[in-house]
Amino acid sequence: MKLYYAPGACSLAPHIVLREAGLPFDLVKVDLKAKKTETGDDYNAINPKGYVPALELDATNGKSGERLTEGPAITQYLADRVPEKRLAPPNGTLERARLHEWLNFITSELHKSFGPLFSPATPEDYKRQLKDKIVSRLTFVDQTLAKTKKPYLLGDDFSVADAYLFVVTNWSGGVGVDIQGLAKVNEFQARVRERPAVAAALRAEGLAK
């Protein structure tokens, strides 16, 4: 398999999941401004959406050259390849629906709100509104972790939702979202960062020593 990524972007979540799953893969870095891969290929020809991630499948997983896009879809596909790793609950269970619940929350309430904060064209008043919204949504996450007293969103097992939440909350410092008062979220961040697969992914993307 081949994962198209940009350092620190949401593609870091499937990158982490690939390493957690122990599946073989190649990384291809993408310049999102130029829409070019590190080998000079036109990224729009690979993924017409123009953003990362994109996962190219190999012949053993499907038709050679087929691609998946959208992080939540990619991470669940990868989790289902290795059910013994418990990166996602079995399909058809309430626990799997809970996973979808978290993935949708992270996508719509967190990820989407962070996006405009990276653009210099976004008005400052709107940025303040988005930051308040993000802190409000992360306060819910903080309260949930405090209530369940579990290390991860679904309980004791690290899941693809945890990989996604880690990546999104990791953007906070760079765009001025203050989460210092959210103790459980910060503990979650530190806990996930210590996982060997996560540390390896961060190093591979040049985000850690």
Residue, then its C-alpha position, 0 to 999 in steps of 0.5 A: m500500500k501507499l499512503y499520500y501524506a503531508p506532515g502533521a496533516c490529518s493524514l497522520a491518523p492513517h499513518i499512525v493506524l498503519r504502524e499500529a496495524g503492522l501493515p507494510f506501506d510506503l509513504v509519499k509526501v505531498d506538497l499541497k500548495a503545488k499539488k505535487t508529490e515528492t516524485g513530481d507527480d500531479y497529485n490532483a491526478i491521484n486524488p482529484k479532491g486535492y487534499v490528503p490522505a489518499l491510500e493506494l491499494d496493492a494487488t493483494n487488497g483489491k484491484s491494483g491502483e485503486r485508491l481510498t480517500e477520507g481519513p475515517a474511511i481509510t482508518q476503518y478499512l485498515a482496522d478491519r484488515v487486522p481485527e486481532k489488533r482491536l483498532a475498531p470494534p466488529n461491524g454490526t455491534l453497538e461498539r462499532a456505532r460508538l466508533h462512528e459516533w466519535l469519528n463523526f464528532i471529530t470530523s464535523e465538530l473539531h477537524k472542520s473547525f480547525g481548517p479556517l484557522f490555518s488560513p491567513a484570509t480568515p477574519e480574526d473575529y471568525k477565528r475567535q469564534l472557531k477557537d471558542k467552539i473548539v474549546s467547547r467541544l474539547t471540554f466535552v471530550d475532557q468531561t467524557l474521559a473524566k467520567t469514563k476513567k478510561p485511557y481511550l475514547l472507546g475504553d481500554d483499547f486504542s482505536v482509530a478514533d484515538a489516532y484521529l483525535f490525537v492528530v486534530t488536538n495536536w494542531s491546537g498550539g500552532v493555531g492558538v487554541d488554548i487547551q491547557g485547562l483540559a487536564k484529561v485531554n492533555e493526559f490523553q495527548a501525552r498517553v498517545r504520544e508515548r505509543p511506539a507506533v505514534a512516536a515512529a509516525l511522528r519521527a517519519e514525518g519530521l515532527a519529532k526527534 
